[in-house]
Amino acid sequence: MKFVLLSALSIFLVMIIPAHAESQTLPTDGGTLDVKLDYDEITPGELTTLNTDFINPQTGQIQVHIDWSFSVSKDGEIIWGPTQLSHTSEGSLKNLRYEFPSEGLYTVEFGVEGILFQPIPKEVVSFDVAVGDVVIGAQESVIPQWIKNNAGWWADDTITDSDFITGIQYLIQQGILVVPQTEITGESNEGIPNWVKNNAGWWAQGAITDDDFVNGIQYLIGIGIISVEEQMQTATLSGQFEDADFIHKTSGTATVTIAGNSKTLGFQNFETLNGPDLYVYLSADKSNRDFVEISRLDKFKGDQTYDIPTSVDIAKYHNVLVWCKAFGVLFGSAELDVEN
């Protein structure tokens, strides 16, 4: 049996394992939880303890009462699991063990289908686990074939230096042309060296390899001729607050601003009924079945701003709720839409 859940009597033995050799923390695909996976150096054919914590990304603390499942894949095929849904009241797995049969790159996946005894749509998180001499995420140059046409036109002076550089910058920023990470060594006022242009022409003719061409692109990045900094994209989503009912009244505008990786939630001309224990949620609908807690409500009236964790999927959690946690009552809601 490769997958072992130790009994309570064995927990003491697990606790004396030495310091972990590897640690990864990743969000679930829906952004509801962060999952931390720790493990010692893995020896094929021996049981490895996979210490796992389910973390609330808003508080940074372990989230208790999680319904979870587990599977292991290799080369795109599941070789263990997925297990039946299990429950951890502590929000941590300290007695989960698996025997990796051989060297190679494995995918360890956790599924989450419940939090605090409330079911949620299944969210998953996958970890790459290397067993033996395996490199995870080694970055290689990836070049679509059609880019050779552009390189050939540039080498033949059909397009200008500026057009070629602008095009290459765009392709890199959009992820179409992938080059290894490059150190920026300085700036050059001398323009593009002839050897880089010659390389582009030879590469278009198939005379040199992709890596030779990429070496020239990396040189241009390194001296500052090609900029690979992503342009910050900004988006704004807004919605009008609506009363929950004839008693619980809320008005104003909710606005989410996304600038690069930063997300903020703002209330403008806001006013709600003075109530106890009010919180701001981002929810999949107008209930608290599937939501992300943003903050305790700052004030009952007036403009206010809250930070949103970067892992939160606004497309999914597009309803802003003012929620009374003590009594489980909605005070008001605003459904976000793209602002024209």
HELIX and SHEET records of a PDB file:
HELIX    1   1 ALA A    8  SER A   10  5                                   3    
HELIX    2   2 ILE A   11  MET A   15  1                                   5    
HELIX    3   3 ILE A  147  ALA A  155  1                                   9    
HELIX    4   4 ASP A  161  GLN A  173  1                                  13    
HELIX    5   5 ASN A  194  ALA A  204  1                                  11    
HELIX    6   6 ASP A  210  GLY A  222  1                                  13    
SHEET    1   A 3 PHE A   3  LEU A   5  0                                        
SHEET    2   A 3 LEU A  96  GLU A  99 -1                                        
SHEET    3   A 3 LEU A  47  THR A  49 -1                                        
SHEET    1   B 4 GLU A  22  PRO A  27  0                                        
SHEET    2   B 4 ASP A  34  TYR A  39 -1                                        
SHEET    3   B 4 ASN A  51  ILE A  55 -1                                        
SHEET    4   B 4 SER A  92  LEU A  93 -1                                        
SHEET    1   C 3 GLU A  77  TRP A  80  0                                        
SHEET    2   C 3 ILE A  66  LYS A  74 -1                                        
SHEET    3   C 3 SER A  86  THR A  88 -1                                        
SHEET    1   D 4 GLU A  77  TRP A  80  0                                        
SHEET    2   D 4 ILE A  66  LYS A  74 -1                                        
SHEET    3   D 4 GLY A 104  ILE A 115 -1                                        
SHEET    4   D 4 GLN A 118  VAL A 131 -1                                        
SHEET    1   E 5 GLN A 304  ILE A 308  0                                        
SHEET    2   E 5 SER A 262  THR A 272 -1                                        
SHEET    3   E 5 THR A 250  ALA A 259 -1                                        
SHEET    4   E 5 THR A 234  GLN A 240 -1                                        
SHEET    5   E 5 ASP A 337  VAL A 338 -1                                        
SHEET    1   F 5 GLU A 242  ASP A 243  0                                        
SHEET    2   F 5 VAL A 329  GLU A 335 -1                                        
SHEET    3   F 5 ASN A 319  CYS A 324 -1                                        
SHEET    4   F 5 LEU A 278  SER A 283 -1                                        
SHEET    5   F 5 PHE A 291  ARG A 296 -1                                        
END                                                                             
